[in-house]
Amino acid sequence: MRISELARRSGVPVATIKFYLREGILPTGAARGATQADYDDDHLNRLRLIRSLAELAALPIAQIKTVLGLIDHPDADLFTTLGKAISALPPYVESGGGEHPRARAAIEHLGWTYDETFPATWQLERALAAVEEAGIPLTDERLDAYGAALHPMAEYDVAGAPGGAIDADASATGHPVIDRSAAERSAAARSAAVRYAVLGTALYEPVVVALRRLAHQDIAARRLGA
Amino acid sequence: MRISELARRSGVPVATIKFYLREGILPTGAARGATQADYDDDHLNRLRLIRSLAELAALPIAQIKTVLGLIDHPDADLFTTLGKAISALPPYVESGGGEHPRARAAIEHLGWTYDETFPATWQLERALAAVEEAGIPLTDERLDAYGAALHPMAEYDVAGAPGGAIDADASATGHPVIDRSAAERSAAARSAAVRYAVLGTALYEPVVVALRRLAHQDIAARRLGA
């Protein structure tokens, strides 16, 4: 198809498509005469992914390049690749120098994996400092309630990862299996897992936040007789 | 205390305090000579609340005025007051004309209260349109998993509202009690409930989002053997 049809089918204006071509994140179409190029469904799919990252997830162009680079050439170590990809998502929080006492205490209280190099750890530290400063610090009781709700939600998300890239728990003990075959997974499965993790994280957070507000409203409506 | 001490103790610069005085959201101190004013702990507490709304929750000045107005003069109908207060929080989503088919289907599927005038409904509609467009639409199964996790979290939040402003379920049937005494609650209790709902919603959302990412990381670390 010509660039005009690519624009029509993707919903992305021609000028924006040309920008993506210049930035090297959308491959050039097959040459068709001196001034025209031919695009196919691979271009269309790529463009839809770029559009999701740019318009729906609101990523800056540098971060889109990072994510696409990880999708195109995922590292054999899927855990590290996923970490790099999620790090490309907002909010862009500075580490602050390495000490994250509030986040560390909360994560260790929950018995989750603590990793001070992970941006979500810095994000949690900043969020906990804010609630503390506002006079509504996170109590262990509230942390337990949140952890008990969010971990199963996250299990559901991870279980839905495509192509079995992240294997489901298959142990009889109920504890997750440590799977050492990560290095042997196919690059295609790893690419799909990165795509799912990035879009699922960026685009489902607004769903979660809206549903939480609606749950508050539902409870208030029932209790206050609205 | 003088304005300089108020600045030191609140962490808000004198110039910013003067801006809040001019905007009428911080009451003037008691006159103390021609050019000085005296501030007390009420001013300090008010300033800390304004700072939480302005710096931590990142509300624009117009929305801070709305929230403070609702805290100062809460309507007798607490449910309506809470709705107005939460509507002052970002994201500022347009209603889009009244039809919210995706949000309506999701909320009705969960059996929650549907209210098309509530901004979180518009927010959910927009978020669901985005995941649909990105090719990862919300399935009923995922909705069930999220609803089952988020409703108890929201119950915990509402149960923690100060001063019993929002009464806990006291029925023997396990169904929430419709409480008709809302109009008789004290204004002070309603003010405290509005403050709690606004700060709790705005400042705990980043906590929830960070914890969700950390739960994903914890699960991936265990499964991928990091």
Interface residues (C-beta under 8 A of the other chain):
Chain A: R48 S52 L56 L78 F79 T80 L82 G83 I86 P91 A103 A106 I107 W112 T113 D115 F118 A120 T121 Q123 L124 R126 A127 L128 A130 V131 E133 A134 G135 I136 L138 R142 A145 Y146 G147 A149 L150 H151 P152 M153 A154 E155 Y156 D157 V158 G160 I166 D167 D169 H175 P176 V177 I178 D179 R180 A182 Y196 A197 L199 G200 T201 L203 Y204 E205 P206 V207 V208 V209 A210 L211 R212 R213 L214 A215 H216 Q217 D218 I219 A220 A221 R222 R223 L224 G225 A226
Chain B: R48 S52 L56 L78 F79 T80 L82 G83 I86 P91 A103 A106 I107 W112 T113 D115 F118 A120 T121 Q123 L124 R126 A127 L128 A130 V131 E133 A134 G135 I136 L138 R142 A145 Y146 G147 A149 L150 H151 P152 M153 A154 E155 Y156 D157 V158 G160 I166 D167 D169 P176 V177 I178 D179 R180 A182 Y196 A197 L199 G200 T201 L203 Y204 E205 P206 V207 V208 V209 A210 L211 R212 R213 L214 A215 H216 Q217 D218 I219 A220 A221 R222 R223 L224 G225 A226
